Amino acid sequence: MTNDQSRASTVNLALTGASGAQYGLRLLQCLVSAGCRVNVMISRAAQVVIATETDLKLPGAPPAMQETLSAYAGAGPGQVLVFGREDWFASPASGSGEKAPLVVCPCSTGTISALATGASNNLIERAGDVALKERRALILVPREAPFSEVHLENMLKLTRMGAVILPASPGFYHKPQSVEDLVDFIVARILDHLNLPQDLMPRWGEARAGNKPKG
């Protein structure tokens, strides 16, 4: 994908049922802070994971969920839109909709399987299918260990289609002091791939570049 394809004022964000809801929620906050409009899709399994892993209480209906997530992310009016799992009139459901990148974070191995085989049984799967067929940026953030041969084959297949597989495997060279630092490591990488500004952590080499002697 080129930078022009990745750069967007609108980002489609899907949260599915893998562990790691904190990554998707933190990404939502950062996208809002960057001034993006965010189309949010949350699977039923993701709602269970969010309730299990965080203190955020999400209502079931999309309008109420939209209000809750907007407040959580500090979004302005209309900046966060939440779509139901079968809202086929949502912009991410069609190639003639807005040309926005799609991030699935976290991305379950079930979702990876569906995307690799072209399934479109719900809006998230259809949005991924659209991203692939339209050659739009598609970033998948799996959080699973270990990976089976099936998982690896599906991820390889999607990589060859143009998707970016960005596992939720944070590094430690930035000397994290908290779980939040580990989450921000991955979110920063996602924002870099979206060609969006981020100050969560310096890019590799920036600290040394900033310490170069003058003259």
ZICORFEN-V960585 format. One record per residue. N is the residue number from 0. SS is DSSP state (2 for helix, 1 for strand, 0 for the rest). D_CENTER is the distance of its C-alpha to the mean C-alpha in whole Angstrom. Layout:
BEGIN
n->N ss->SS d_center->D_CENTER
n->N ss->SS d_center->D_CENTER
END
This chain:
BEGIN
n->0 ss->0 d_center->16
n->1 ss->0 d_center->18
n->2 ss->2 d_center->17
n->3 ss->2 d_center->18
n->4 ss->2 d_center->16
n->5 ss->2 d_center->13
n->6 ss->0 d_center->14
n->7 ss->0 d_center->14
n->8 ss->0 d_center->15
n->9 ss->1 d_center->12
n->10 ss->1 d_center->9
n->11 ss->1 d_center->8
n->12 ss->1 d_center->5
n->13 ss->1 d_center->6
n->14 ss->1 d_center->7
n->15 ss->0 d_center->10
n->16 ss->0 d_center->13
n->17 ss->0 d_center->12
n->18 ss->0 d_center->13
n->19 ss->0 d_center->11
n->20 ss->2 d_center->10
n->21 ss->2 d_center->11
n->22 ss->2 d_center->8
n->23 ss->2 d_center->6
n->24 ss->2 d_center->9
n->25 ss->2 d_center->10
n->26 ss->2 d_center->7
n->27 ss->2 d_center->8
n->28 ss->2 d_center->11
n->29 ss->2 d_center->11
n->30 ss->2 d_center->10
n->31 ss->2 d_center->13
n->32 ss->2 d_center->15
n->33 ss->0 d_center->14
n->34 ss->0 d_center->16
n->35 ss->0 d_center->13
n->36 ss->1 d_center->13
n->37 ss->1 d_center->10
n->38 ss->1 d_center->11
n->39 ss->1 d_center->10
n->40 ss->1 d_center->10
n->41 ss->1 d_center->11
n->42 ss->0 d_center->13
n->43 ss->2 d_center->17
n->44 ss->2 d_center->16
n->45 ss->2 d_center->13
n->46 ss->2 d_center->15
n->47 ss->2 d_center->18
n->48 ss->2 d_center->15
n->49 ss->2 d_center->15
n->50 ss->2 d_center->18
n->51 ss->2 d_center->19
n->52 ss->2 d_center->17
n->53 ss->0 d_center->17
n->54 ss->0 d_center->20
n->55 ss->0 d_center->18
n->56 ss->0 d_center->20
n->57 ss->0 d_center->18
n->58 ss->0 d_center->21
n->59 ss->0 d_center->21
n->60 ss->0 d_center->21
n->61 ss->2 d_center->18
n->62 ss->2 d_center->21
n->63 ss->2 d_center->21
n->64 ss->2 d_center->18
n->65 ss->2 d_center->17
n->66 ss->2 d_center->20
n->67 ss->2 d_center->18
n->68 ss->2 d_center->15
n->69 ss->2 d_center->16
n->70 ss->2 d_center->19
n->71 ss->2 d_center->17
n->72 ss->2 d_center->15
n->73 ss->0 d_center->18
n->74 ss->0 d_center->17
n->75 ss->0 d_center->20
n->76 ss->0 d_center->21
n->77 ss->0 d_center->19
n->78 ss->0 d_center->16
n->79 ss->1 d_center->14
n->80 ss->1 d_center->15
n->81 ss->1 d_center->14
n->82 ss->1 d_center->15
n->83 ss->0 d_center->17
n->84 ss->0 d_center->17
n->85 ss->0 d_center->19
n->86 ss->0 d_center->19
n->87 ss->0 d_center->20
n->88 ss->0 d_center->21
n->89 ss->0 d_center->18
n->90 ss->2 d_center->17
n->91 ss->2 d_center->14
n->92 ss->2 d_center->17
n->93 ss->0 d_center->19
n->94 ss->0 d_center->19
n->95 ss->0 d_center->21
n->96 ss->0 d_center->19
n->97 ss->0 d_center->17
n->98 ss->0 d_center->16
n->99 ss->0 d_center->12
n->100 ss->1 d_center->9
n->101 ss->1 d_center->7
n->102 ss->1 d_center->3
n->103 ss->1 d_center->4
n->104 ss->1 d_center->4
n->105 ss->1 d_center->7
n->106 ss->1 d_center->8
n->107 ss->0 d_center->12
n->108 ss->2 d_center->15
n->109 ss->2 d_center->16
n->110 ss->2 d_center->13
n->111 ss->2 d_center->13
n->112 ss->2 d_center->17
n->113 ss->2 d_center->17
n->114 ss->2 d_center->15
n->115 ss->2 d_center->17
n->116 ss->2 d_center->20
n->117 ss->0 d_center->19
n->118 ss->0 d_center->19
n->119 ss->0 d_center->18
n->120 ss->0 d_center->20
n->121 ss->0 d_center->17
n->122 ss->2 d_center->15
n->123 ss->2 d_center->12
n->124 ss->2 d_center->14
n->125 ss->2 d_center->15
n->126 ss->2 d_center->13
n->127 ss->2 d_center->12
n->128 ss->2 d_center->15
n->129 ss->2 d_center->16
n->130 ss->2 d_center->13
n->131 ss->2 d_center->15
n->132 ss->2 d_center->19
n->133 ss->0 d_center->18
n->134 ss->0 d_center->17
n->135 ss->0 d_center->14
n->136 ss->0 d_center->11
n->137 ss->1 d_center->9
n->138 ss->1 d_center->7
n->139 ss->1 d_center->7
n->140 ss->1 d_center->7
n->141 ss->1 d_center->10
n->142 ss->0 d_center->12
n->143 ss->0 d_center->16
n->144 ss->0 d_center->19
n->145 ss->0 d_center->21
n->146 ss->0 d_center->20
n->147 ss->0 d_center->23
n->148 ss->2 d_center->24
n->149 ss->2 d_center->22
n->150 ss->2 d_center->19
n->151 ss->2 d_center->20
n->152 ss->2 d_center->21
n->153 ss->2 d_center->18
n->154 ss->2 d_center->16
n->155 ss->2 d_center->19
n->156 ss->2 d_center->19
n->157 ss->2 d_center->16
n->158 ss->2 d_center->16
n->159 ss->2 d_center->19
n->160 ss->2 d_center->18
n->161 ss->0 d_center->16
n->162 ss->0 d_center->12
n->163 ss->1 d_center->11
n->164 ss->1 d_center->11
n->165 ss->0 d_center->10
n->166 ss->0 d_center->11
n->167 ss->0 d_center->11
n->168 ss->0 d_center->14
n->169 ss->0 d_center->15
n->170 ss->0 d_center->18
n->171 ss->0 d_center->21
n->172 ss->0 d_center->23
n->173 ss->0 d_center->22
n->174 ss->0 d_center->24
n->175 ss->0 d_center->22
n->176 ss->0 d_center->24
n->177 ss->0 d_center->21
n->178 ss->2 d_center->18
n->179 ss->2 d_center->17
n->180 ss->2 d_center->17
n->181 ss->2 d_center->16
n->182 ss->2 d_center->13
n->183 ss->2 d_center->13
n->184 ss->2 d_center->14
n->185 ss->2 d_center->10
n->186 ss->2 d_center->8
n->187 ss->2 d_center->11
n->188 ss->2 d_center->11
n->189 ss->2 d_center->7
n->190 ss->2 d_center->9
n->191 ss->2 d_center->12
n->192 ss->2 d_center->11
n->193 ss->0 d_center->10
n->194 ss->0 d_center->14
n->195 ss->0 d_center->13
n->196 ss->0 d_center->16
n->197 ss->0 d_center->15
n->198 ss->0 d_center->18
n->199 ss->0 d_center->16
n->200 ss->0 d_center->18
n->201 ss->0 d_center->20
n->202 ss->0 d_center->20
n->203 ss->0 d_center->22
n->204 ss->0 d_center->25
n->205 ss->2 d_center->25
n->206 ss->2 d_center->27
n->207 ss->2 d_center->30
n->208 ss->2 d_center->30
n->209 ss->2 d_center->30
n->210 ss->0 d_center->33
n->211 ss->0 d_center->35
n->212 ss->0 d_center->39
n->213 ss->0 d_center->40
n->214 ss->0 d_center->43
END
